[in-house]
Amino acid sequence: MSDIEKLLSELKIQYSGSKPVLFKKMHTETVAKKIYSTVDKSVILAAFSSSHGHTVEINYAVFKHVASPENYHELASALYTHIDMTIMNHGGVRLRVNLKGLSISAVDRYMDFIRTYLLNDKMLGYNEYIEKIELYNVPAMFQTIFNTIRPLIHSSVISKIEWYS
């Protein structure tokens, strides 16, 4: 676990409190907003999405601690910038996605982000430039999660996806 992931986990515990949560989605968004307003945004955005040569890294382990509908656009813009720059500099892009901590309920919680920012015309424009999508730290039930979102993914991209636990 990186330093930023440790910090975000500690803040989540601090802001969550110890009481059971009845409305988990609302509570998760409230905690994410607090964390996002506490930590330097440039640090969060760099930890969520970064580029290294031909590869753009996306870290769900960071996203889950800070994402809320109010900052989806900012998170997506950071990701798009890395993808755009990588395509411009290398003619293509490899996406490497850390899915540590992903759950079926998280896919449901972030479906608006997935539909609005990951399955939109901008991302469709990247299809021809995507060379490979490597998913790692994939949870055991990922096949179920993938089956849920597979119909939303362009057919030309499906064959480029590989995953590892």
DSSP file (Angstrom, degrees, kcal/mol; ACC not computed):
  #  RESIDUE AA STRUCTURE BP1 BP2  ACC     N-H-->O    O-->H-N    N-H-->O    O-->H-N    TCO  KAPPA ALPHA  PHI   PSI    X-CA   Y-CA   Z-CA
    1    1 A M              0   0    0      0, 0.0     5,-0.0     0, 0.0     0, 0.0   0.000 360.0 360.0 360.0 130.0    0.0    0.0    0.0
    2    2 A S     >  -     0   0    0      1,-0.1     4,-2.2     4,-0.0     5,-0.2  -0.210 360.0-105.7 -72.2 166.5    1.4    3.4   -1.0
    3    3 A D  H  > S+     0   0    0      1,-0.2     4,-2.6     2,-0.2     5,-0.2   0.900 121.7  50.4 -59.8 -42.0    1.7    6.3    1.4
    4    4 A I  H  > S+     0   0    0      1,-0.2     4,-2.7     2,-0.2    -1,-0.2   0.893 109.1  51.1 -66.6 -38.3   -1.2    8.1   -0.2
    5    5 A E  H  > S+     0   0    0      2,-0.2     4,-2.3     1,-0.2    -1,-0.2   0.900 110.6  49.5 -64.6 -39.5   -3.4    5.0    0.1
    6    6 A K  H  X S+     0   0    0     -4,-2.2     4,-2.5     2,-0.2    -2,-0.2   0.937 112.0  48.2 -62.4 -46.6   -2.4    4.7    3.8
    7    7 A L  H  X S+     0   0    0     -4,-2.6     4,-2.6     1,-0.2    -2,-0.2   0.929 112.2  48.4 -59.6 -46.6   -3.3    8.3    4.4
    8    8 A L  H  X S+     0   0    0     -4,-2.7     4,-2.3     1,-0.2    -1,-0.2   0.892 111.4  50.3 -63.3 -39.4   -6.6    8.0    2.6
    9    9 A S  H  X S+     0   0    0     -4,-2.3     4,-2.1     2,-0.2    -1,-0.2   0.911 111.1  49.0 -63.7 -42.5   -7.5    4.9    4.6
   10   10 A E  H  X S+     0   0    0     -4,-2.5     4,-2.5     1,-0.2    -2,-0.2   0.915 112.0  48.3 -63.8 -42.7   -6.6    6.6    7.8
   11   11 A L  H  X S+     0   0    0     -4,-2.6     4,-3.1     2,-0.2     5,-0.3   0.883 108.3  55.0 -65.1 -37.5   -8.8    9.6    6.9
   12   12 A K  H  X S+     0   0    0     -4,-2.3     4,-2.1     2,-0.2    -1,-0.2   0.932 110.6  45.2 -60.7 -44.9  -11.6    7.3    5.9
   13   13 A I  H  X S+     0   0    0     -4,-2.1     4,-1.5     2,-0.2    -2,-0.2   0.926 114.1  49.8 -63.1 -44.8  -11.5    5.8    9.4
   14   14 A Q  H  < S+     0   0    0     -4,-2.5    -2,-0.2     1,-0.2    -1,-0.2   0.923 118.1  37.8 -60.6 -46.3  -11.2    9.2   11.0
   15   15 A Y  H  < S+     0   0    0     -4,-3.1    -1,-0.2     1,-0.2    -2,-0.2   0.725 111.5  59.4 -80.9 -22.2  -14.2   10.6    9.1
   16   16 A S  H  < S-     0   0    0     -4,-2.1     3,-0.3    -5,-0.3    -1,-0.2   0.848  87.2-158.9 -76.8 -33.9  -16.4    7.5    9.2
   17   17 A G     <  -     0   0    0     -4,-1.5    -1,-0.1    -5,-0.2    -2,-0.1  -0.263  33.6 -81.7  76.9-174.8  -16.6    7.1   12.9
   18   18 A S  S    S+     0   0    0     -4,-0.1    -1,-0.2     2,-0.1     3,-0.1   0.406  89.5 109.7-110.7   0.9  -17.5    3.9   14.5
   19   19 A K  S    S-     0   0    0     -3,-0.3     2,-0.0     1,-0.1     0, 0.0  -0.510  76.9-102.5 -78.8 145.5  -21.3    3.9   14.2
   20   20 A P        -     0   0    0      0, 0.0     2,-0.6     0, 0.0    -1,-0.1  -0.347  36.1-129.2 -63.4 148.9  -23.0    1.4   11.8
   21   21 A V        -     0   0    0      1,-0.2     3,-0.3    -3,-0.1    -5,-0.0  -0.894  24.2-177.3-109.9 123.2  -24.1    3.0    8.6
   22   22 A L  S    S+     0   0    0     -2,-0.6     2,-0.9     1,-0.2    -1,-0.2   0.890  86.1  41.0 -82.4 -42.9  -27.6    2.6    7.4
   23   23 A F  S  > S+     0   0    0      1,-0.2     4,-2.5     2,-0.1    -1,-0.2  -0.700  72.1 173.8-107.9  79.2  -27.3    4.5    4.1
   24   24 A K  H  > S+     0   0    0     -2,-0.9     4,-3.3    -3,-0.3     5,-0.2   0.865  73.1  52.6 -58.7 -44.1  -23.8    3.3    3.0
   25   25 A K  H  > S+     0   0    0      1,-0.2     4,-2.2     2,-0.2    -1,-0.2   0.939 113.4  43.5 -60.5 -47.3  -23.8    5.0   -0.4
   26   26 A M  H  > S+     0   0    0      2,-0.2     4,-2.2     1,-0.2    -1,-0.2   0.909 116.0  48.8 -64.1 -42.1  -24.6    8.4    1.0
   27   27 A H  H  X S+     0   0    0     -4,-2.5     4,-2.6     2,-0.2     5,-0.2   0.924 110.0  51.2 -64.1 -44.7  -22.2    7.9    3.9
   28   28 A T  H  X S+     0   0    0     -4,-3.3     4,-2.5     1,-0.2    -2,-0.2   0.904 111.2  48.2 -59.7 -43.0  -19.4    6.9    1.5
   29   29 A E  H  X S+     0   0    0     -4,-2.2     4,-2.3    -5,-0.2    -1,-0.2   0.892 110.9  50.8 -65.3 -39.9  -20.0   10.0   -0.6
   30   30 A T  H  X S+     0   0    0     -4,-2.2     4,-1.9     2,-0.2    -2,-0.2   0.929 112.7  45.5 -63.6 -45.6  -19.9   12.2    2.4
   31   31 A V  H  X S+     0   0    0     -4,-2.6     4,-2.5     1,-0.2    -2,-0.2   0.910 111.6  52.9 -64.0 -42.4  -16.6   10.7    3.7
   32   32 A A  H  X S+     0   0    0     -4,-2.5     4,-2.9    -5,-0.2    -2,-0.2   0.903 107.8  51.4 -60.4 -41.9  -15.1   10.9    0.1
   33   33 A K  H  X S+     0   0    0     -4,-2.3     4,-1.9     2,-0.2    -1,-0.2   0.916 110.3  49.0 -61.4 -43.2  -16.0   14.7   -0.1
   34   34 A K  H  X S+     0   0    0     -4,-1.9     4,-1.0     2,-0.2    -2,-0.2   0.929 113.8  45.6 -62.5 -45.5  -14.4   15.3    3.3
   35   35 A I  H >X S+     0   0    0     -4,-2.5     4,-2.4    30,-0.2     3,-0.7   0.934 111.8  51.8 -63.1 -45.8  -11.2   13.5    2.2
   36   36 A Y  H 3< S+     0   0    0     -4,-2.9    -1,-0.2     1,-0.3    -2,-0.2   0.833 112.0  46.7 -62.3 -32.5  -11.1   15.2   -1.2
   37   37 A S  H 3< S+     0   0    0     -4,-1.9    -1,-0.3    -5,-0.2    -2,-0.2   0.662 114.5  48.7 -83.0 -15.3  -11.4   18.6    0.5
   38   38 A T  H << S+     0   0    0     -4,-1.0     2,-0.3    -3,-0.7    -2,-0.2   0.878 101.7  62.9 -89.4 -44.0   -8.7   17.7    3.1
   39   39 A V  S  < S-     0   0    0     -4,-2.4     2,-0.1    -5,-0.1     5,-0.1  -0.600  99.8 -92.0 -90.2 144.5   -5.9   16.3    0.9
   40   40 A D    >>  -     0   0    0     -2,-0.3     4,-2.0     1,-0.2     3,-0.7  -0.322  33.5-139.7 -53.7 122.5   -4.1   18.3   -1.7
   41   41 A K  H 3> S+     0   0    0      1,-0.3     4,-3.2     2,-0.2     5,-0.3   0.845 100.2  57.5 -59.0 -36.5   -6.0   17.7   -5.0
   42   42 A S  H 3> S+     0   0    0      1,-0.2     4,-1.9     2,-0.2    -1,-0.3   0.869 107.2  49.0 -64.4 -34.3   -2.8   17.5   -7.1
   43   43 A V  H <> S+     0   0    0     -3,-0.7     4,-1.9     2,-0.2    -2,-0.2   0.925 113.5  46.4 -68.4 -45.1   -1.6   14.6   -4.8
   44   44 A I  H  X S+     0   0    0     -4,-2.0     4,-2.4     2,-0.2    -2,-0.2   0.947 113.6  47.6 -61.7 -49.3   -4.9   12.8   -5.1
   45   45 A L  H  X S+     0   0    0     -4,-3.2     4,-2.3     1,-0.2    -1,-0.2   0.879 112.0  49.9 -63.4 -38.0   -5.1   13.3   -8.9
   46   46 A A  H  < S+     0   0    0     -4,-1.9    -1,-0.2    -5,-0.3    -2,-0.2   0.855 113.4  46.5 -68.1 -34.4   -1.5   12.1   -9.4
   47   47 A A  H  < S+     0   0    0     -4,-1.9    -2,-0.2     1,-0.2    -1,-0.2   0.825 114.3  47.8 -76.5 -31.2   -2.2    9.0   -7.2
   48   48 A F  H  < S+     0   0    0     -4,-2.4    11,-2.8     1,-0.3     2,-0.4   0.910 127.4  12.0 -73.6 -43.4   -5.5    8.2   -9.0
   49   49 A S  E  < S+A   58   0A   0     -4,-2.3     2,-0.3     9,-0.2    -1,-0.3  -0.993  70.5 155.0-143.2 128.9   -4.1    8.6  -12.6
   50   50 A S  E     -A   57   0A   0      7,-2.0     7,-3.2    -2,-0.4     2,-0.4  -0.967  27.8-133.7-147.9 162.5   -0.6    8.8  -13.9
   51   51 A S  E     +A   56   0A   0     -2,-0.3     2,-0.4     5,-0.2     5,-0.2  -0.958  15.1 180.0-125.8 143.9    1.4    8.1  -17.0
   52   52 A H  E >   -A   55   0A   0      3,-3.0     3,-2.1    -2,-0.4     2,-0.3  -0.895  63.8 -59.4-140.7 103.8    4.7    6.3  -17.5
   53   53 A G  T 3  S-     0   0    0     -2,-0.4    36,-0.1     1,-0.3    37,-0.1  -0.420 124.1  -6.1  60.9-121.2    5.9    6.0  -21.1
   54   54 A H  T 3  S+     0   0    0     -2,-0.3    40,-2.2    -3,-0.1     2,-0.4   0.441 122.9  83.4 -83.4  -3.3    3.3    4.1  -23.1
   55   55 A T  E <   -Ab  52  94A   0     -3,-2.1    -3,-3.0    38,-0.2     2,-0.5  -0.855  56.9-159.1-117.3 138.1    1.1    3.3  -20.1
   56   56 A V  E     -Ab  51  95A   0     38,-2.9    40,-2.8    -2,-0.4     2,-0.4  -0.968  19.0-150.4-109.6 124.4   -1.5    5.2  -18.1
   57   57 A E  E     -Ab  50  96A   0     -7,-3.2    -7,-2.0    -2,-0.5     2,-0.4  -0.782  10.0-169.0 -95.7 135.8   -2.0    3.8  -14.6
   58   58 A I  E     -Ab  49  97A   0     38,-2.6    40,-2.9    -2,-0.4     2,-0.7  -0.996   6.8-157.1-125.9 128.1   -5.5    4.1  -12.9
   59   59 A N  E >>  + b   0  98A   0    -11,-2.8     4,-2.2    -2,-0.4     3,-1.1  -0.845  16.2 178.9-115.1  98.9   -5.7    3.3   -9.2
   60   60 A Y  H 3> S+     0   0    0     38,-2.3     4,-2.8    -2,-0.7     5,-0.2   0.830  82.3  69.6 -62.4 -31.3   -9.2    2.3   -8.0
   61   61 A A  H 34 S+     0   0    0     37,-0.5    -1,-0.2     1,-0.2     4,-0.2   0.784 108.8  35.8 -59.6 -27.1   -7.7    1.9   -4.5
   62   62 A V  H X> S+     0   0    0     -3,-1.1     3,-1.5   -15,-0.2     4,-0.9   0.869 113.6  57.7 -86.7 -47.4   -7.3    5.8   -4.5
   63   63 A F  H >X S+     0   0    0     -4,-2.2     4,-2.6     1,-0.3     3,-1.1   0.882  99.3  58.8 -49.4 -46.7  -10.6    6.5   -6.4
   64   64 A K  H 3< S+     0   0    0     -4,-2.8    -1,-0.3     1,-0.3    -2,-0.1   0.750 106.1  49.1 -61.8 -24.5  -12.7    4.6   -3.9
   65   65 A H  H <4 S+     0   0    0     -3,-1.5    -1,-0.3    -5,-0.2   -30,-0.2   0.696 124.7  24.6 -86.0 -19.9  -11.6    6.9   -1.0
   66   66 A V  H << S+     0   0    0     -3,-1.1     2,-0.2    -4,-0.9    -2,-0.2   0.577  87.7 113.8-122.9 -12.9  -12.2   10.2   -2.8
   67   67 A A     <  +     0   0    0     -4,-2.6   -35,-0.2    -5,-0.2   -34,-0.1  -0.454  27.9 147.5 -76.7 131.4  -14.8    9.8   -5.6
   68   68 A S    >>  -     0   0    0     -2,-0.2     3,-2.1   -36,-0.1     4,-0.9  -0.960  61.1-100.8-149.3 158.1  -18.2   11.5   -5.3
   69   69 A P  T 34 S+     0   0    0      0, 0.0     4,-0.4     0, 0.0     3,-0.4   0.805 119.3  63.0 -52.4 -30.0  -20.5   12.9   -8.0
   70   70 A E  T 34 S+     0   0    0      1,-0.2     4,-0.2     2,-0.1     3,-0.1   0.765 114.1  30.8 -68.0 -24.9  -19.1   16.4   -7.2
   71   71 A N  T <> S+     0   0    0     -3,-2.1     4,-2.4     2,-0.1     5,-0.2   0.348  86.6 102.2-116.9   7.2  -15.6   15.5   -8.3
   72   72 A Y  H  X S+     0   0    0     -4,-0.9     4,-2.9    -3,-0.4     5,-0.2   0.919  83.9  51.8 -53.6 -45.3  -16.2   12.9  -11.0
   73   73 A H  H  > S+     0   0    0     -4,-0.4     4,-2.6     1,-0.2    -1,-0.2   0.907 109.7  48.3 -62.1 -41.6  -15.5   15.4  -13.7
   74   74 A E  H  > S+     0   0    0      2,-0.2     4,-1.8     1,-0.2    -1,-0.2   0.904 113.4  47.3 -65.9 -41.5  -12.2   16.5  -12.2
   75   75 A L  H  X S+     0   0    0     -4,-2.4     4,-1.9     2,-0.2    -2,-0.2   0.927 114.1  47.2 -64.5 -44.8  -11.1   12.9  -11.7
   76   76 A A  H  X S+     0   0    0     -4,-2.9     4,-3.1    -5,-0.2    -2,-0.2   0.892 108.8  54.9 -64.7 -39.7  -12.1   12.0  -15.3
   77   77 A S  H  X S+     0   0    0     -4,-2.6     4,-2.3    -5,-0.2    -1,-0.2   0.895 106.8  50.8 -61.6 -40.4  -10.4   15.1  -16.7
   78   78 A A  H  X S+     0   0    0     -4,-1.8     4,-1.8     2,-0.2    -1,-0.2   0.919 112.6  47.0 -62.1 -42.9   -7.1   14.1  -15.0
   79   79 A L  H  X S+     0   0    0     -4,-1.9     4,-2.4     2,-0.2    -2,-0.2   0.939 111.4  50.2 -63.4 -48.2   -7.4   10.6  -16.6
   80   80 A Y  H  X S+     0   0    0     -4,-3.1     4,-3.3     1,-0.2     5,-0.2   0.887 107.5  55.0 -58.1 -40.5   -8.3   12.0  -20.0
   81   81 A T  H  X S+     0   0    0     -4,-2.3     4,-2.5     1,-0.2    -1,-0.2   0.922 109.3  46.6 -60.5 -44.8   -5.2   14.3  -19.9
   82   82 A H  H  X S+     0   0    0     -4,-1.8     4,-2.2     2,-0.2    -1,-0.2   0.915 114.9  46.6 -63.8 -42.6   -2.9   11.4  -19.2
   83   83 A I  H  X S+     0   0    0     -4,-2.4     4,-2.6     2,-0.2     5,-0.2   0.942 113.0  49.1 -65.4 -46.7   -4.5    9.3  -22.0
   84   84 A D  H  X S+     0   0    0     -4,-3.3     4,-2.5     1,-0.2    -2,-0.2   0.925 113.2  46.6 -57.9 -46.8   -4.4   12.3  -24.5
   85   85 A M  H  X S+     0   0    0     -4,-2.5     4,-2.3    -5,-0.2    -1,-0.2   0.887 112.4  50.1 -65.1 -39.4   -0.7   13.0  -23.7
   86   86 A T  H  X S+     0   0    0     -4,-2.2     4,-2.5    -5,-0.2     6,-0.5   0.920 112.5  46.4 -66.5 -43.7    0.3    9.4  -24.0
   87   87 A I  H  X S+     0   0    0     -4,-2.6     4,-2.6     1,-0.2    -2,-0.2   0.920 113.4  49.9 -63.5 -43.3   -1.5    8.9  -27.4
   88   88 A M  H  < S+     0   0    0     -4,-2.5    -2,-0.2    -5,-0.2    -1,-0.2   0.893 118.9  37.4 -62.4 -40.3    0.1   12.2  -28.6
   89   89 A N  H  < S+     0   0    0     -4,-2.3    -2,-0.2    -5,-0.2    -1,-0.2   0.766 134.0  21.0 -84.0 -26.6    3.6   11.1  -27.5
   90   90 A H  H  < S-     0   0    0     -4,-2.5    -3,-0.2     2,-0.2    -2,-0.2   0.480  93.9-120.8-124.9  -6.0    3.4    7.4  -28.4
   91   91 A G  S  < S+     0   0    0     -4,-2.6     2,-0.3    -5,-0.3    -4,-0.2   0.437  89.3  31.2  79.5  -2.5    0.6    7.0  -30.9
   92   92 A G  S    S-     0   0    0     -6,-0.5     2,-0.3    -9,-0.1    -2,-0.2  -0.958  72.1-130.0-168.2 178.2   -1.3    4.6  -28.6
   93   93 A V  E     - c   0 130A   0     36,-2.6    38,-3.1    -2,-0.3    39,-0.8  -1.000   1.7-154.3-147.8 142.5   -1.9    3.8  -25.0
   94   94 A R  E     -bc  55 132A   0    -40,-2.2   -38,-2.9    -2,-0.3     2,-0.5  -0.973  20.0-148.7-111.2 130.3   -1.9    0.9  -22.6
   95   95 A L  E     -bc  56 133A   0     37,-2.7    39,-3.4    -2,-0.5     2,-0.5  -0.873  11.0-170.6-102.1 129.9   -4.2    1.2  -19.6
   96   96 A R  E     -bc  57 134A   0    -40,-2.8   -38,-2.6    -2,-0.5     2,-0.5  -0.978   9.7-168.7-121.7 116.8   -3.1   -0.5  -16.4
   97   97 A V  E     -bc  58 135A   0     37,-3.1    39,-2.8    -2,-0.5     2,-0.7  -0.924  16.6-150.7-119.9 121.0   -5.8   -0.5  -13.7
   98   98 A N  E     -bc  59 136A   0    -40,-2.9   -38,-2.3    -2,-0.5   -37,-0.5  -0.797  15.0-179.4 -86.2 114.2   -5.4   -1.4  -10.1
   99   99 A L    >   +     0   0    0     37,-2.9     3,-2.4    -2,-0.7    38,-0.1   0.116  21.8 151.5-102.6  20.2   -8.7   -2.9   -8.9
  100  100 A K  T 3  S+     0   0    0      1,-0.3    38,-0.1    36,-0.2    -2,-0.1  -0.318  72.2  13.9 -56.0 123.8   -7.7   -3.5   -5.3
  101  101 A G  T 3  S+     0   0    0      1,-0.3    -1,-0.3    36,-0.2     2,-0.1   0.432  87.2 149.0  91.4   0.3  -10.9   -3.3   -3.2
  102  102 A L    <   +     0   0    0     -3,-2.4    -1,-0.3    35,-0.3     2,-0.3  -0.448  19.1 174.9 -70.0 139.2  -13.4   -3.4   -6.0
  103  103 A S     >  -     0   0    0     -2,-0.1     4,-1.9     1,-0.1     5,-0.1  -0.882  45.9-106.7-136.3 168.3  -16.7   -5.0   -5.1
  104  104 A I  H  > S+     0   0    0     -2,-0.3     4,-1.9     1,-0.2     5,-0.1   0.904 122.1  52.3 -63.3 -40.8  -20.1   -5.5   -6.8
  105  105 A S  H  > S+     0   0    0      1,-0.2     4,-2.6     2,-0.2    -1,-0.2   0.848 106.6  54.1 -65.3 -32.0  -21.6   -2.9   -4.5
  106  106 A A  H  > S+     0   0    0      2,-0.2     4,-2.5     1,-0.2    -1,-0.2   0.900 105.0  52.9 -68.1 -39.6  -18.8   -0.4   -5.6
  107  107 A V  H  < S+     0   0    0     -4,-1.9     4,-0.2     1,-0.2    -2,-0.2   0.921 112.5  45.6 -60.2 -42.3  -19.6   -1.0   -9.2
  108  108 A D  H >< S+     0   0    0     -4,-1.9     3,-1.1     1,-0.2     4,-0.3   0.925 112.1  51.3 -64.1 -44.6  -23.2   -0.1   -8.5
  109  109 A R  H 3< S+     0   0    0     -4,-2.6     3,-0.3     1,-0.2    -2,-0.2   0.858 118.8  36.5 -61.5 -37.1  -22.2    2.9   -6.4
  110  110 A Y  T 3X S+     0   0    0     -4,-2.5     4,-2.5     1,-0.2     3,-0.4   0.197  80.5 112.3-103.6  15.4  -19.9    4.3   -9.2
  111  111 A M  H <> S+     0   0    0     -3,-1.1     4,-3.0     1,-0.2     5,-0.3   0.852  75.8  56.7 -59.1 -35.2  -22.1    3.3  -12.1
  112  112 A D  H  > S+     0   0    0     -3,-0.3     4,-2.7    -4,-0.3     5,-0.3   0.916 109.5  45.6 -61.9 -41.5  -22.8    7.0  -12.9
  113  113 A F  H  >>S+     0   0    0     -3,-0.4     4,-2.8     2,-0.2     5,-1.0   0.935 113.5  49.9 -64.5 -45.9  -19.1    7.6  -13.1
  114  114 A I  I  X>S+     0   0    0     -4,-2.5     4,-1.2     3,-0.2     5,-1.2   0.942 117.8  38.6 -59.0 -49.9  -18.6    4.5  -15.3
  115  115 A R  I  <5S+     0   0    0     -4,-3.0     4,-0.3     3,-0.2    -2,-0.2   0.916 122.6  40.9 -68.3 -43.9  -21.4    5.4  -17.7
  116  116 A T  I  <5S+     0   0    0     -4,-2.7    -2,-0.2    -5,-0.3    -3,-0.2   0.872 132.3  16.5 -76.0 -37.9  -20.8    9.2  -17.8
  117  117 A Y  I  <5S+     0   0    0     -4,-2.8     3,-0.2    -5,-0.3    -3,-0.2   0.694 129.8  37.9-114.7 -22.8  -17.0    9.2  -17.9
  118  118 A L  I  <<S+     0   0    0     -4,-1.2    -3,-0.2    -5,-1.0    -4,-0.1   0.660 121.5  39.3-103.9 -18.7  -15.7    5.8  -18.9
  119  119 A L  S   <S+     0   0    0     -5,-1.2     2,-0.2    -6,-0.3    -1,-0.1  -0.196  94.2 109.8-122.4  41.1  -18.3    4.8  -21.5
  120  120 A N  S  > S-     0   0    0     -3,-0.2     4,-2.4    -6,-0.1     5,-0.2  -0.451  85.9 -90.0-108.4-179.1  -18.8    8.1  -23.2
  121  121 A D  H  > S+     0   0    0      1,-0.2     4,-1.9     2,-0.2     5,-0.1   0.855 123.4  57.5 -62.2 -35.8  -18.0    9.4  -26.7
  122  122 A K  H  > S+     0   0    0      1,-0.2     4,-0.5     2,-0.2    -1,-0.2   0.953 110.9  41.9 -60.6 -49.2  -14.6   10.7  -25.5
  123  123 A M  H >> S+     0   0    0      1,-0.2     3,-1.3     2,-0.2     4,-0.6   0.874 109.8  58.4 -67.1 -35.9  -13.5    7.2  -24.3
  124  124 A L  H >< S+     0   0    0     -4,-2.4     3,-1.1     1,-0.3     4,-0.4   0.863  99.2  60.0 -59.6 -33.7  -15.0    5.7  -27.5
  125  125 A G  H 3< S+     0   0    0     -4,-1.9     3,-0.3     1,-0.2    -1,-0.3   0.725 100.5  55.8 -65.3 -20.9  -12.7    7.9  -29.4
  126  126 A Y  H XX S+     0   0    0     -3,-1.3     3,-1.9    -4,-0.5     4,-1.5   0.634  79.4  94.9 -83.9 -14.6   -9.8    6.2  -27.7
  127  127 A N  T << S+     0   0    0     -3,-1.1     3,-0.5    -4,-0.6    -1,-0.2   0.851  84.2  48.6 -49.4 -44.8  -10.8    2.7  -28.8
  128  128 A E  T 34 S+     0   0    0     -4,-0.4    -1,-0.3    -3,-0.3    -2,-0.1   0.722 114.0  47.7 -70.9 -18.5   -8.5    2.7  -31.8
  129  129 A Y  T <4 S+     0   0    0     -3,-1.9   -36,-2.6    -4,-0.2     2,-0.5   0.617  85.0 101.8 -95.6 -15.8   -5.6    3.9  -29.7
  130  130 A I  E  <  +c   93   0A   0     -4,-1.5   -36,-0.2    -3,-0.5     3,-0.1  -0.587  42.7 176.6 -74.2 120.3   -6.0    1.4  -26.8
  131  131 A E  E     -     0   0A   0    -38,-3.1     2,-0.3    -2,-0.5   -37,-0.2   0.805  65.5 -11.3 -90.9 -35.3   -3.4   -1.3  -27.3
  132  132 A K  E     -c   94   0A   0    -39,-0.8   -37,-2.7     2,-0.0     2,-0.5  -0.972  49.6-148.7-164.2 146.4   -4.1   -3.2  -24.1
  133  133 A I  E     -cd  95 161A   0     27,-2.9    29,-2.8    -2,-0.3     2,-0.6  -0.974  19.4-168.2-122.1 114.7   -6.1   -2.9  -20.9
  134  134 A E  E     -cd  96 162A   0    -39,-3.4   -37,-3.1    -2,-0.5     2,-0.5  -0.910   0.5-167.3-108.1 117.1   -4.4   -4.7  -18.0
  135  135 A L  E     +cd  97 163A   0     27,-3.0    29,-2.3    -2,-0.6     2,-0.3  -0.896  12.5 179.3-103.8 127.7   -6.5   -5.1  -14.8
  136  136 A Y  E     +c   98   0A   0    -39,-2.8   -37,-2.9    -2,-0.5   -36,-0.2  -0.864  57.7  35.8-130.5 166.8   -4.6   -6.3  -11.7
  137  137 A N  S    S-     0   0    0     27,-0.4   -35,-0.3    -2,-0.3   -36,-0.2   0.890  80.9-179.1  55.7  41.7   -5.5   -7.0   -8.1
  138  138 A V        -     0   0    0     26,-2.1    -1,-0.2    -3,-0.2   -38,-0.1  -0.553  25.4-119.2 -75.0 129.2   -8.7   -8.3   -9.6
  139  139 A P    >   -     0   0    0      0, 0.0     3,-1.8     0, 0.0     4,-0.2  -0.255  24.4-108.3 -67.8 159.1  -11.2   -9.6   -6.9
  140  140 A A  T 3  S+     0   0    0      1,-0.3     3,-0.5     2,-0.1    -2,-0.1   0.834 118.4  50.3 -57.1 -36.8  -12.3  -13.2   -7.0
  141  141 A M  T >> S+     0   0    0      1,-0.2     4,-1.6     2,-0.1     3,-0.8   0.127  74.2 118.3 -90.5  23.3  -15.8  -12.3   -8.2
  142  142 A F  H <>  +     0   0    0     -3,-1.8     4,-3.6     1,-0.3     5,-0.3   0.841  65.2  63.3 -61.8 -34.3  -14.5  -10.1  -11.0
  143  143 A Q  H 3> S+     0   0    0     -3,-0.5     4,-2.3     1,-0.2    -1,-0.3   0.897 104.8  48.3 -56.9 -39.2  -16.1  -12.3  -13.7
  144  144 A T  H <> S+     0   0    0     -3,-0.8     4,-1.2     2,-0.2    -1,-0.2   0.924 113.6  46.4 -65.3 -45.0  -19.5  -11.4  -12.3
  145  145 A I  H  X S+     0   0    0     -4,-1.6     4,-1.6     1,-0.2     3,-0.5   0.926 112.7  50.3 -62.4 -45.2  -18.6   -7.7  -12.2
  146  146 A F  H  X S+     0   0    0     -4,-3.6     4,-2.5     1,-0.2    -2,-0.2   0.894 105.7  55.6 -62.1 -40.8  -17.3   -7.9  -15.7
  147  147 A N  H  < S+     0   0    0     -4,-2.3    -1,-0.2    -5,-0.3    -2,-0.2   0.818 105.5  54.8 -61.4 -29.8  -20.4   -9.6  -17.0
  148  148 A T  H  < S+     0   0    0     -4,-1.2    -1,-0.2    -3,-0.5    -2,-0.2   0.892 120.2  28.4 -69.6 -41.0  -22.4   -6.6  -15.5
  149  149 A I  H >X S+     0   0    0     -4,-1.6     3,-1.8     1,-0.1     4,-0.6   0.598  95.5  92.0 -99.1 -12.1  -20.4   -4.0  -17.4
  150  150 A R  G >< S+     0   0    0     -4,-2.5     3,-1.7     1,-0.3    -1,-0.1   0.872  81.8  57.2 -51.8 -44.1  -19.4   -6.0  -20.5
  151  151 A P  G 34 S+     0   0    0      0, 0.0    -1,-0.3     0, 0.0    -2,-0.1   0.737 105.0  54.3 -62.0 -18.9  -22.5   -5.0  -22.6
  152  152 A L  G <4 S+     0   0    0     -3,-1.8     2,-0.4    -4,-0.1    -2,-0.2   0.581  91.9  88.6 -88.8 -10.7  -21.4   -1.3  -22.0
  153  153 A I  S << S-     0   0    0     -3,-1.7     5,-0.1    -4,-0.6   -34,-0.1  -0.739  88.0-107.6 -94.5 134.4  -17.9   -1.8  -23.4
  154  154 A H    >>  -     0   0    0     -2,-0.4     3,-1.9     1,-0.1     4,-1.2  -0.310  26.0-125.1 -59.2 137.9  -17.2   -1.4  -27.1
  155  155 A S  H 3> S+     0   0    0      1,-0.3     4,-0.7     2,-0.2    -1,-0.1   0.789 107.7  62.1 -59.0 -30.4  -16.6   -4.8  -28.8
  156  156 A S  H 34 S+     0   0    0      1,-0.2    -1,-0.3     2,-0.1     4,-0.1   0.701 106.1  47.2 -69.9 -16.6  -13.2   -3.7  -30.2
  157  157 A V  H X4 S+     0   0    0     -3,-1.9     3,-1.9     2,-0.1     4,-0.4   0.765  92.3  76.6 -93.5 -29.2  -11.9   -3.2  -26.7
  158  158 A I  H >< S+     0   0    0     -4,-1.2     3,-1.6     1,-0.3    -2,-0.1   0.880  93.3  51.9 -51.4 -46.0  -13.1   -6.5  -25.1
  159  159 A S  T 3< S+     0   0    0     -4,-0.7    -1,-0.3     1,-0.3    -2,-0.1   0.635 103.9  59.6 -70.0 -12.1  -10.3   -8.5  -26.8
  160  160 A K  T <  S+     0   0    0     -3,-1.9   -27,-2.9    -4,-0.1     2,-0.5   0.440  84.1 101.1 -93.7  -1.0   -7.7   -6.1  -25.4
  161  161 A I  E <   +d  133   0A   0     -3,-1.6     2,-0.3    -4,-0.4   -27,-0.2  -0.738  43.3 171.4 -93.8 129.4   -8.6   -6.7  -21.8
  162  162 A E  E     -d  134   0A   0    -29,-2.8   -27,-3.0    -2,-0.5     2,-0.4  -0.972  10.9-163.6-128.1 145.8   -6.5   -9.0  -19.6
  163  163 A W  E     -d  135   0A   0     -2,-0.3     2,-0.3   -29,-0.2   -27,-0.2  -0.986   8.7-172.6-138.8 152.8   -6.8   -9.5  -15.9
  164  164 A Y              0   0    0    -29,-2.3   -26,-2.1    -2,-0.4   -27,-0.4  -0.988 360.0 360.0-137.5 140.0   -4.8  -10.9  -13.1
  165  165 A S              0   0    0     -2,-0.3   -29,-0.1   -28,-0.2   -25,-0.1   0.486 360.0 360.0 -84.2 360.0   -5.6  -11.5   -9.4
